[in-house]
Amino acid sequence: MPNTLSDPKKQLLERLLLGRNLAAPARIDGIPRRPPEAEVPMSYGQEQLWVHSQFAHDTPIYNDPITMYRYGPLDRRALERALTEIVRRHESWRTTFGWTGGALMQFVQPPPAHIEIPYVDLTHLPENSREESARRMALEDALVPFNLETGPTYRGRLVRFSENEHRLYLALHHIIFDGLSLYRVFVSELQALYDAFSQGLPSPLPELPVQYGDYSVWQRAWVKTIVPEQLAYWKRKLAGAVHHDVLKTDHPRAEIQSYRGAMARIALDAEASTALKELNQRLTVTLFMSLLATFYILLQTQSDETDLIIATTSAGRHHSELEPLMGYFLDTLALRVSLSDDPSFADLAMQCKEVLLGAMANDGIPFSMIVNELVGKRNISRHPFFQVMFSLEPPLAPLSPAWRFARMDIHNGSTKFDINLELDDTPHGIEGRLIYNCDLFEESTIQRMIEDWHSIVAEVIADPSRRASEIVAAVRAGRRANADGDMVTSTGSPPAETMGFLDSVRRIFSTKS
């Protein structure tokens, strides 16, 4: 296939292939420091989180729990000093939010003198009960709503499992972080600061060039310069998009969303992940693009629709000085593809590439503006453009064997979307979680969807030239075979020589679901 990408899109693709964030190139000069004592508005992203959290009332939809594992001896004082220094360095982690003169503003608070982390020693419990006890306490912390007007917007608990294992459980409000904040900045700084402080050394980290409040002030001015062009792009892309439910659900949608959610684990092992990456190289697409294509086919399997939108998020860090900052920089991108011509998987992956790169080149305008412009009266029970959110987290910063980071230990029992797929590319394979709306889907339906996705991945690895309809037919035939307990061969089944490979892949998958 000839390369028809424009130079700007080539630059964006290079950033993706190098593992950089989904951000467009800088469009104006660097971000300046705001004047002292300047009022700081919420960023557009923060504003949307704040408004949405008001509708959710006391439901902790934006409380996100994470876990830092520490192996070997632990210096509690050094760990507390490290967390205190992180909060001092990053104004976003000591910011409160509220109204001033009819506008939503953020207020940076003085840095704390010392953060004492609540400590629990579980070594008196039998080993087989420590895990359950620790997770129960971490979940309780994650379920307590944060007061954004008074702060803080984080809470932690340090749990001792043994002399050589401790876990730092943190619950964070999403208004102060995004994926890059955690995967690249937080874990790296915590490790570096702890190592220094435990040896009696000063902080090795340089001062930050700008703060989140500087970005918020800059963003308000920048967005005004790009609205006309980028809004026109999104009007073209989303014109005529369906505003009804696409997925078939087990239960009817309630008039008011409850935000009740549950989590299911989803994974490909290292062998299957490697095979998919090798396919990506042949197709000249990234892992994100190929995974996105598999999920579009999954949506077609569950809906029979061919005009499909899956949402993702742009990193929103349009300048290098923003990369070492912690804060909420994300915005939504609605990625619309068409399967009406029954594309092969290879062609669908290329369509995903074009759609993604076009969206990234127009990711500066807040999605809330697009929705306000294109949608009239809102249905508060669902998003007007999409039901599924998909993200591939950034690469995790290098950690020594003494540290491990996890985001799947605890789930707070809520969801903002019908289905939210969050994946990590780990040394062990592609791992993640599928968070779903409990009011709409039964657990058995979600497990079947995960099995269908496993089958889709196996099919495309075996033959990426197969058309979407053939893959859907093969998946449904496999589903019937599993239900009947017999092998069923459909006209869309792969050639006999590929069946051994597919069977082996499915056996691998069955141990992961």
Secondary structure, 3 states (H helix, E strand, C coil): CCCCCCHHHHHHHHHHHCCCCCCCCCCCCCCCCCCCCCCEECCHHHHHHHHHHHHHCCCCCCEEEEEEEEECCCCHHHHHHHHHHHHHHCHHHHEEEEEECCEEEEEECCCCCCCCCCEEECCCCCHHHHHHHHHHHHHHHHHCCCCCCCCCCEEEEEEEEECCEEEEEEEEEHHHCCHHHHHHHHHHHHHHHHHHHHCCCCCCCCCCCCCHHHHHHHHHHHHHHHHHHHHHHHHHHHCCCCCCCCCCCCCCCCCCCCCEEEEEEEEEEHHHHHHHHHHHHHHCCCHHHHHHHHHHHHHHHHHCCCEEEEEEEECCCCCHHHCCCCCCCCEEEEEEEECCCCCEHHHHHHHHHHHHHHHHCCCCCCHHHHHHHHCCCCCCCCCCCCCEEEEECCCCCCCCCCEEEECCCCCCCECCCCEEEEEEEECCEEEEEEEEECCCCCHHHHHHHHHHHHHHHHHHHHCCCCEHHHHHHHHHHHHHHHHHCCCCCCCCCCCHHHHHHHHHHHHHHHCCC
